[in-house]
Amino acid sequence: MASTIFSTSSSLPTAVKGLDCNTYKPTLGNLRFIASPNRKSIAVPSSSSPAPKPLFPVVKATSDVPVKTGLSDAECEAAVAAGNVPEAPPVPPTPLAPAGTPVVPSLPLSRRPRRTRRSPALRAAFQETSISPANFVYPLFIHEGEEDTPIGAMPGCYRLGWRHGLLEEVAKARDVGVNSIVLFPKVPDALKTPTGDEAYNEYGLVPRTIRMLKDKFPGLAIYTDVALDPYSSDGHDGIVREDGVIMNDETVHQLCKQAVAQARAGADVVSPSDMMDGRVGAIRGALDDAGFQHVLIMSYTAKYASSFYGPFREALDSNPHFGDKKTYQMNPANYREALVEVHEDESEGADILLVKPGLPYLDIIRQIRDNSPLPIAAYQVSGEYSMIKAGGILKMIDEEKVMMESLLCLRRAGADIILTYFALQAARCLCGEKR
Ligand code: PBG
């Protein structure tokens, strides 16, 4: 039933597979042509006299298409005007209610909202929100290895070999209309330092992978993560001072170099997820100075200090080695504060505003949608993904339906694009494919 709830991109050749063609039958074949029941003298043959040849042939309800009479339009109209009306199926009887159903007068309602939900055709016509594979950005974990390593806390997700498994996964996603990815690297411990300098190594895992992907798939939109945590020996998104303080402006300096290295490799969208103050403006300036005016900035505008990131940190082995991220990521209790971040990111030149996590923060997505004209991204994070997967594996919920509903709800709240580990699975579902 996916096609009745979620519409697909019409440019996809497979997009209509979800439609149940078997249930679509032309109704013409069910019409029967007989004489009019209320003009008996003309139409209905009496039993005593020989039956007159009917003007319209009687067509049985079971036959597919009524035989044409060869009459002109004028003759058809004249026949009807004379009372010789073609027969249609009888008025259907009122369906029976179960015994014991109370007999009540109908409620005097001027509006019955259930009317527009009566049939699949009506429901599809009045559907307010749609979702298509083009709305998805597929987060992919990469590593230096050649094998794909399963991520225990995220069933179905792997750390992909940057030259092997990654290419196959990207090709599969493109096959079903997902043409945007975001890369997350698992960096060898030996390369991690307190100042995260591997983040801007032009020959590092991420820039190298971007160049290879752009070579193979020139049309692919590549998003990158800008933050120090995969490269930090402290597991934090910024440089940690002796007293545990995450240094803001010094970190921003590193992030600018990281963003420029990614842009030089061919990244289309750089995405600062670090939550340092002022990093969007600084990165914009650094990109422009280096000649990358065309590269977009997707700012993690409202990124909350959330426990829903747990599986991701396992995937990248990027748990903070001490403390938490509460001095830079937002307090989950705060709503108005998101608008402070929106105003800063807008004035600093962000192209896309991101909210993270997704489903528990629909109110934040809606607030930003109502307060900014900029495109909005929602990140359905690792914990959200893993909960749905676990529920499905345990057969507590219907995984596919819950997956599609959660994605549709993110769109309804106001997200233009969704970063989701379900991107491939959901796009296959929208295209009518089953895994
Ligand atoms: C780090 C980053 C995190 C995620 C994306 N970028 C983790 C964190 O902030 O600790 C989480 C994504 C997820 O949970 O799926 N800059």
Residues whose N, C-alpha, C, O or C-beta is under 5 A from the ligand:
A	BS01	PBG	A227 D229 S273 F308 Y309 F312 V381 S382 G383
